Amino acid sequence: MQQASSKIVKISNNGWYVETRTGFDGPFDSEQEASTFLDLLNCSNAARMEFAGLQFSPAD
């Protein structure tokens, strides 16, 4: 698993960006703002996977 800091990049004079599976999201004004966005993205992905596991369990 990659560390969060490896997914946050600064593009000179353009701001901070977060690397995702589909490209880059941003720009953000600060590294802290990009980090907060990445944390929220990771939480929503975890919740989505948990919900999918509950909806489509093999026991049904």
ZIWOPE-V505137 format. One record per pair of residues at least 12 apart in sequence whose ideal C-beta (glycine too) atoms are under 10 Angstrom apart, sorted by the first residue. I is the first residue (numbers start at 0). J is the second residue. Records with the same first field share a line. If there is no record, write none. Layout:
# ZIWOPE-V505137
I: J + J
This chain:
# ZIWOPE-V505137
1: 18
3: 17 + 33 + 34 + 37 + 38 + 41
4: 30 + 33 + 34 + 37
5: 18
6: 18 + 19 + 23 + 33 + 34 + 37 + 40 + 41
7: 25 + 27 + 30 + 31 + 32 + 33 + 34 + 36 + 37
8: 23 + 25 + 30 + 33
9: 25 + 26 + 27 + 29 + 30 + 33
10: 23 + 25 + 26
13: 25 + 26
14: 26 + 27 + 28 + 29 + 30 + 32 + 33
15: 27 + 28 + 29 + 30 + 31 + 32 + 33 + 34 + 36
16: 33 + 36
17: 32 + 33 + 34 + 35 + 36 + 37 + 40
18: 33 + 37
19: 36 + 37 + 40 + 44
20: 44
24: 36 + 37 + 40
